[in-house]
Amino acid sequence: MKKLTVILMVLALVFTSVFAQGAAEGATTAKKGSVYWLNFKPESDAVLQEVAKAYTAETGVEVKVVTAASGTYNETLTAEMDKTNPPTLFVVGNQGAVASWGDFCLDLTGTPIANELSTDAYNLYDANGKLCSIGYTYECFGIIVNKALLAKAGYSIDQITNFESLKAIAEDIHARSKELGFDAFTSAGMDGSSSWRFSGHLANVALFYESRDAGNWTETPATISGKYLPNFKNLWDLYINNSAYAPNTLATGGYDAEAEFGKGQAVFYQNGNWEFDALTGKYGMNPADLAMIPFYSGVEGEEMAGLNCGTEGCWAINKEAAQEDIDATMDFMVWMVTSETGTKLLAQTFGAIPYKNAAPSNNVFLDQANEYNKKGCYVMTWAFNYTPAVDDWRAGVVSAMNQYDNAPSDATWKGVETAFVQGWANHYAKDHQ
């Protein structure tokens, strides 16, 4: 009996040893998962290769970044998705892409990466409400402010909280422009080099709020009501009546609003974050003197407005990938938007990113967009992207605005309303014959 007990004990030890060795071997050979990111932005390739190397060095997880050539992303994605090891992380940047690729997208609702967002303004959903992709970079536009000049006029940016306060300050500065040595607004030239700022970007005032009322457009509507055109007019009148340039000279253009602002000739300049390098480099402006405020236009509740922000840079995870690769991709994404290394590298190439732990960028306008988000302000998303026959529609709006500028009246403003509303319906109908 003693001998049998000893034999059983020895066998138990052998089996335990074999099992432990097998488990250990399994642990060392178990697949960690890997990441394959098909990148949309060629200009970011060099930095994203650094991101991949840094993550692999820190975690041991393989990250491959492949960058599609400019203008070929959809074709490249189609080809790569047909391969044995397709991308685990790719870009689905608009509703058209959701329609094409939504079936491949993991639902990101409630995931660790979605929980790190500072705003949901850039999220894209399919018709069933699945969160297909989320923004990782964006651009913004609004009204750029020279805070140093504003202070010389006796005001601070904190005093501008809505259209009423903006109007009062701008009109006072304009009235005292000779005394101050600068005016309120830069020129609002309507030649081709400048008119897009108004027929495109300023038009977003009227289009964004109408889209919001409709639950946010996901496709171009057949018609628009023009309900918020009075708000568009509020800002336009403020621009053209409070600058150094007469409204009836704007049609021919030839002005250089960037230079006017860069040389300290005006306090306010409508444009976007892309102006930062020129203003601080070419014109040597101090970044601390620059700010961007929303399109305050007299809409109820606009004290909680943020900047006009939009993007086609939206991440999606391939739900057809192996689970370990999906998990690895999710971990990688969270690392990029939370770690010191990841956030600094993303800030280097994308500027600010819409995440709670975003690293400051060197572009104060993008940082301010993030600050508005963190305060709970609503983003004025780019509803102007839904414009039908965009170039033709804008040309009609510019023509009507020029007639108004030449002889401002209720009658000539009616022409602007017609160009907006009827022009939209006409171009939509032509596109959908």
Secondary structure, 3 states (H helix, E strand, C coil): CHHHHHHHHHHHHHHHHHHHHHHHHHHHHCCCCCEEEEECCHHHHHHHHHHHHHHHHHHCCCEEEEECCCCCHHHHHHHHHCCCCCCCEEECCCHHHHHHHHHHECCCCCCCCHHHECCCCCCEECCCCCEEEEECCCEEEEEEEEHHHHHHCCCCHHHCCCHHHHHHHHHHHHHCHHHHCCEEECCCCCCCCCCHHHHHHHCHHHHHHHHHHCCCCCCCCCCCCCCCHHHHHHHHHHHHHCECCCHHHCCCCCCCHHHHHHCCCEEEEEEEHHHHHHHHHHCCCCHHHEEEECCCCCCCCHHHEEEEEECCCEEEEECCCCHHHHHHHHHHHHHHHHCHHHHHHHHHHHCCCCECCCCCCCCHHHHHHHHHHHCCCEEEECHHHHCCCHHHHHHHHHHHHHHHHHCCCHHHHHHHHHHHHHHHHHHHHHHCC
